[in-house]
């Protein structure tokens, strides 16, 4: 498994926490990988009940995920496409904090790097 770390900031309803988006790629010789986007919870502000996540594909199409109950999301990706993610925390009163900045782009390769 290959891991790529992308830094973003997840903002809780009150307060800001630094987070990382981590992509765990599992390669199959014939199909595109599944990518798990993983982030850490904010360390300040109100407690996060769940997250909303947006994944931008090729700088054009946005996929929306709500609610995301854990700080990760698994997504099957397609070779040749470029993906970015941003997330926001939502508290138990259903108040959403601001969305993080978009992550750096991730584009799956046909084979794991270095092979």
Phi and psi restraints in degrees (value plus and minus 20) as a CYANA .aco file:
   2 UNK   PHI    -131.3   -91.3
   2 UNK   PSI     115.4   155.4
   3 UNK   PHI    -136.2   -96.2
   3 UNK   PSI     114.9   154.9
   4 UNK   PHI    -142.1  -102.1
   4 UNK   PSI     105.3   145.3
   5 UNK   PHI    -121.2   -81.2
   5 UNK   PSI     111.7   151.7
   6 UNK   PHI    -145.8  -105.8
   6 UNK   PSI     107.0   147.0
   7 UNK   PHI    -106.0   -66.0
   7 UNK   PSI     112.3   152.3
   8 UNK   PHI    -158.7  -118.7
   8 UNK   PSI     150.8   190.8
   9 UNK   PHI    -135.9   -95.9
   9 UNK   PSI     105.8   145.8
  10 UNK   PHI    -119.1   -79.1
  10 UNK   PSI     106.5   146.5
  11 UNK   PHI    -126.1   -86.1
  11 UNK   PSI     102.1   142.1
  12 UNK   PHI     -97.0   -57.0
  12 UNK   PSI     153.4   193.4
  13 UNK   PHI     -77.7   -37.7
  13 UNK   PSI     -61.1   -21.1
  14 UNK   PHI    -148.4  -108.4
  14 UNK   PSI      93.7   133.7
  15 UNK   PHI      85.5   125.5
  15 UNK   PSI     146.8   186.8
  16 UNK   PHI    -148.5  -108.5
  16 UNK   PSI     120.3   160.3
  17 UNK   PHI    -149.4  -109.4
  17 UNK   PSI     120.4   160.4
  18 UNK   PHI     -99.8   -59.8
  18 UNK   PSI     120.8   160.8
  19 UNK   PHI    -158.8  -118.8
  19 UNK   PSI     141.2   181.2
  20 UNK   PHI    -137.7   -97.7
  20 UNK   PSI     120.6   160.6
  21 UNK   PHI    -121.5   -81.5
  21 UNK   PSI     105.7   145.7
  22 UNK   PHI    -140.0  -100.0
  22 UNK   PSI     109.9   149.9
  23 UNK   PHI    -127.1   -87.1
  23 UNK   PSI      93.4   133.4
  24 UNK   PHI    -116.8   -76.8
  24 UNK   PSI      91.8   131.8
  25 UNK   PHI    -122.3   -82.3
  25 UNK   PSI     110.4   150.4
  26 UNK   PHI    -133.4   -93.4
  26 UNK   PSI      98.8   138.8
  27 UNK   PHI    -116.5   -76.5
  27 UNK   PSI     121.5   161.5
  28 UNK   PHI    -143.9  -103.9
  28 UNK   PSI     121.3   161.3
  29 UNK   PHI     -82.7   -42.7
  29 UNK   PSI     -44.3    -4.3
  30 UNK   PHI    -129.9   -89.9
  30 UNK   PSI     -46.9    -6.9
  31 UNK   PHI    -135.2   -95.2
  31 UNK   PSI     142.0   182.0
  32 UNK   PHI     -89.2   -49.2
  32 UNK   PSI     136.4   176.4
  33 UNK   PHI     -96.1   -56.1
  33 UNK   PSI     137.2   177.2
  34 UNK   PHI    -106.4   -66.4
  34 UNK   PSI     118.7   158.7
  35 UNK   PHI    -139.3   -99.3
  35 UNK   PSI     110.4   150.4
  36 UNK   PHI    -122.7   -82.7
  36 UNK   PSI      95.7   135.7
  37 UNK   PHI    -108.5   -68.5
  37 UNK   PSI     103.2   143.2
  38 UNK   PHI    -147.1  -107.1
  38 UNK   PSI     116.8   156.8
  39 UNK   PHI    -156.4  -116.4
  39 UNK   PSI     140.2   180.2
  40 UNK   PHI    -114.5   -74.5
  40 UNK   PSI     133.4   173.4
  41 UNK   PHI     -95.4   -55.4
  41 UNK   PSI     133.2   173.2
  42 UNK   PHI     -81.7   -41.7
  42 UNK   PSI     128.8   168.8
  43 UNK   PHI    -118.7   -78.7
  43 UNK   PSI     -25.5    14.5
  44 UNK   PHI    -151.1  -111.1
  44 UNK   PSI     148.7   188.7
  45 UNK   PHI      66.5   106.5
  45 UNK   PSI    -191.7  -151.7
  46 UNK   PHI     -90.4   -50.4
  46 UNK   PSI     138.6   178.6
  47 UNK   PHI     -87.3   -47.3
  47 UNK   PSI     120.9   160.9
  48 UNK   PHI    -105.3   -65.3
  48 UNK   PSI     105.3   145.3
  49 UNK   PHI    -105.2   -65.2
  49 UNK   PSI     -65.3   -25.3
  50 UNK   PHI    -176.8  -136.8
  50 UNK   PSI     158.7   198.7
  51 UNK   PHI    -142.4  -102.4
  51 UNK   PSI     139.5   179.5
  52 UNK   PHI    -134.5   -94.5
  52 UNK   PSI     121.7   161.7
  53 UNK   PHI    -150.1  -110.1
  53 UNK   PSI     122.9   162.9
  54 UNK   PHI    -145.7  -105.7
  54 UNK   PSI     112.7   152.7
  55 UNK   PHI    -139.2   -99.2
  55 UNK   PSI     102.7   142.7
  56 UNK   PHI    -116.4   -76.4
  56 UNK   PSI     106.0   146.0
  57 UNK   PHI    -129.7   -89.7
  57 UNK   PSI     100.6   140.6
  58 UNK   PHI      35.5    75.5
  58 UNK   PSI      13.0    53.0
  59 UNK   PHI      39.4    79.4
  59 UNK   PSI      -2.1    37.9
  60 UNK   PHI    -148.1  -108.1
  60 UNK   PSI     -76.6   -36.6
  61 UNK   PHI    -119.7   -79.7
  61 UNK   PSI     114.5   154.5
  62 UNK   PHI    -132.6   -92.6
  62 UNK   PSI     109.0   149.0
  63 UNK   PHI    -118.6   -78.6
  63 UNK   PSI     112.8   152.8
  64 UNK   PHI    -129.8   -89.8
  64 UNK   PSI     114.8   154.8
  65 UNK   PHI    -148.7  -108.7
  65 UNK   PSI      98.7   138.7
  66 UNK   PHI    -179.5  -139.5
  66 UNK   PSI     101.7   141.7
  67 UNK   PHI    -108.2   -68.2
  67 UNK   PSI     132.3   172.3
  68 UNK   PHI    -131.0   -91.0
  68 UNK   PSI      93.9   133.9
  69 UNK   PHI    -104.5   -64.5
  69 UNK   PSI     -34.6     5.4
  70 UNK   PHI    -146.9  -106.9
  70 UNK   PSI     145.2   185.2
  71 UNK   PHI    -100.7   -60.7
  71 UNK   PSI      29.3    69.3
  72 UNK   PHI    -182.4  -142.4
  72 UNK   PSI     139.7   179.7
  73 UNK   PHI    -169.5  -129.5
  73 UNK   PSI     115.4   155.4
  74 UNK   PHI    -119.7   -79.7
  74 UNK   PSI     115.0   155.0
  75 UNK   PHI    -160.2  -120.2
  75 UNK   PSI     106.3   146.3
  76 UNK   PHI     -93.4   -53.4
  76 UNK   PSI     111.7   151.7
  77 UNK   PHI    -135.3   -95.3
  77 UNK   PSI     149.3   189.3
  78 UNK   PHI    -140.6  -100.6
  78 UNK   PSI     115.5   155.5
  79 UNK   PHI     -76.4   -36.4
  79 UNK   PSI     121.2   161.2
  80 UNK   PHI      70.5   110.5
  80 UNK   PSI     -32.8     7.2
  81 UNK   PHI    -115.2   -75.2
  81 UNK   PSI     136.0   176.0
  82 UNK   PHI    -135.6   -95.6
  82 UNK   PSI     115.3   155.3
  83 UNK   PHI    -144.2  -104.2
  83 UNK   PSI     120.1   160.1
  84 UNK   PHI    -151.7  -111.7
  84 UNK   PSI     134.3   174.3
  85 UNK   PHI    -153.5  -113.5
  85 UNK   PSI     129.6   169.6
  86 UNK   PHI    -163.5  -123.5
  86 UNK   PSI     131.2   171.2
  87 UNK   PHI    -158.3  -118.3
  87 UNK   PSI     140.8   180.8
  88 UNK   PHI    -161.5  -121.5
  88 UNK   PSI     126.6   166.6
  89 UNK   PHI    -106.5   -66.5
  89 UNK   PSI     128.1   168.1
  90 UNK   PHI    -148.4  -108.4
  90 UNK   PSI     110.9   150.9
  91 UNK   PHI    -107.8   -67.8
  91 UNK   PSI     159.9   199.9
  92 UNK   PHI     -84.0   -44.0
  92 UNK   PSI     -42.9    -2.9
  93 UNK   PHI    -105.9   -65.9
  93 UNK   PSI     -12.0    28.0
  94 UNK   PHI      46.2    86.2
  94 UNK   PSI      10.4    50.4
  95 UNK   PHI    -117.3   -77.3
  95 UNK   PSI     102.2   142.2
  96 UNK   PHI    -112.9   -72.9
  96 UNK   PSI     114.9   154.9
  97 UNK   PHI     -98.4   -58.4
  97 UNK   PSI     153.3   193.3
  98 UNK   PHI     -85.7   -45.7
  98 UNK   PSI     131.3   171.3
  99 UNK   PHI     -89.6   -49.6
  99 UNK   PSI     126.4   166.4
 100 UNK   PHI     -87.6   -47.6
 100 UNK   PSI     150.7   190.7
 101 UNK   PHI     -90.4   -50.4
 101 UNK   PSI     138.7   178.7
 102 UNK   PHI     -85.2   -45.2
 102 UNK   PSI     122.5   162.5
 103 UNK   PHI     -89.8   -49.8
 103 UNK   PSI     149.4   189.4
 104 UNK   PHI     -84.5   -44.5
 104 UNK   PSI     135.2   175.2
 105 UNK   PHI     -90.0   -50.0
 105 UNK   PSI     127.5   167.5
 106 UNK   PHI    -145.3  -105.3
 106 UNK   PSI     110.6   150.6
 107 UNK   PHI    -150.7  -110.7
 107 UNK   PSI      96.8   136.8
 108 UNK   PHI     -85.6   -45.6
 108 UNK   PSI     123.3   163.3
 109 UNK   PHI    -119.0   -79.0
 109 UNK   PSI     142.9   182.9
 110 UNK   PHI     -87.3   -47.3
 110 UNK   PSI     -45.4    -5.4
 111 UNK   PHI    -162.6  -122.6
 111 UNK   PSI     136.0   176.0
 112 UNK   PHI     -78.4   -38.4
 112 UNK   PSI     120.1   160.1
 113 UNK   PHI     -76.9   -36.9
 113 UNK   PSI     121.3   161.3
 114 UNK   PHI      65.7   105.7
 114 UNK   PSI     -14.7    25.3
